[in-house]
Amino acid sequence: MARKFIAGAVCPQCQQMDKIYIEDSDDASEGGMSSVATCAACGYQLKQPDDEGEKDIKEQQVDETVTFVNFKK
């Protein structure tokens, strides 16, 4: 597995820059990247939701309210 470091990323726990990486693996999700980023300095892990979970959240946040405004002439 190869580590891909994220340039400019700062760890939320130890505040060190350029220590966050993502490991490539054969069983990773689409795009060949896993959904967990890890700090090489302190071991803190950042977990990203899967694509299906993001779709569910986006669908819940949609507001389909329509308001009609009458303008006077």
Backbone torsions as a table, in degrees:
resi	resn	phi	psi	omega
1	MET	NA	133.8	-179.9
2	ALA	-100.1	139.5	177.5
3	ARG	-91.5	132.6	175.1
4	LYS	-114.6	112.3	-179.6
5	PHE	-82.1	144.2	-178.7
6	ILE	-97.0	111.5	-176.2
7	ALA	-64.4	131.2	175.9
8	GLY	82.3	-2.6	-179.6
9	ALA	-75.3	138.4	178.8
10	VAL	-113.0	132.0	179.3
11	CYS	-69.5	129.4	179.7
12	PRO	-67.9	-20.5	-177.7
13	GLN	-91.8	-53.9	-175.0
14	CYS	-100.2	-5.4	176.1
15	GLN	64.3	19.3	177.8
16	GLN	-88.6	140.1	-178.4
17	MET	-91.4	148.7	176.3
18	ASP	62.1	33.9	176.9
19	LYS	-114.6	-5.4	-178.5
20	ILE	-84.3	131.3	178.9
21	TYR	-137.7	161.5	174.2
22	ILE	-125.0	134.8	179.5
23	GLU	-94.7	134.0	173.3
24	ASP	-80.6	139.4	176.0
25	SER	-146.3	161.5	-178.8
26	ASP	-68.9	-33.6	-176.9
27	ASP	-95.6	16.4	-179.0
28	ALA	-71.9	164.6	-179.6
29	SER	-68.8	-178.3	-177.7
30	GLU	-51.7	143.7	179.8
31	GLY	91.6	-5.2	177.2
32	GLY	76.3	13.1	-178.5
33	MET	-122.2	143.0	178.6
34	SER	-78.2	169.9	-178.2
35	SER	-98.7	14.7	179.5
36	VAL	-122.4	123.9	174.2
37	ALA	-103.7	140.0	-174.9
38	THR	-125.9	144.9	175.6
39	CYS	-88.3	126.3	179.9
40	ALA	-71.7	-23.6	-177.1
41	ALA	-81.2	-47.7	-173.3
42	CYS	-118.2	-10.8	178.2
43	GLY	87.9	1.8	179.1
44	TYR	-59.5	138.6	-179.9
45	GLN	-116.1	133.7	176.4
46	LEU	-106.4	117.7	-178.3
47	LYS	-103.4	129.7	179.5
48	GLN	-100.9	140.4	177.1
49	PRO	-68.1	151.2	177.2
50	ASP	-70.8	167.5	-176.7
51	ASP	-60.8	-39.0	-179.1
52	GLU	-64.0	-40.4	178.6
53	GLY	-64.1	-38.3	178.4
54	GLU	-65.4	-39.3	179.2
55	LYS	-63.1	-42.0	179.0
56	ASP	-61.5	-42.6	179.8
57	ILE	-65.4	-43.8	-179.6
58	LYS	-63.3	-40.2	-179.9
59	GLU	-65.9	-34.4	179.9
60	GLN	-71.0	-29.6	-175.4
61	GLN	-86.3	-5.3	-178.5
62	VAL	-74.2	128.5	178.3
63	ASP	-113.3	117.9	-175.9
64	GLU	-103.9	34.3	179.1
65	THR	-76.2	131.6	177.7
66	VAL	-116.9	130.1	179.7
67	THR	-119.3	130.0	177.6
68	PHE	-97.6	134.5	179.1
69	VAL	-118.4	124.2	177.4
70	ASN	-95.3	123.8	178.3
71	PHE	-98.4	138.5	177.4
72	LYS	-88.2	145.8	178.7
73	LYS	-99.3	NA	NA
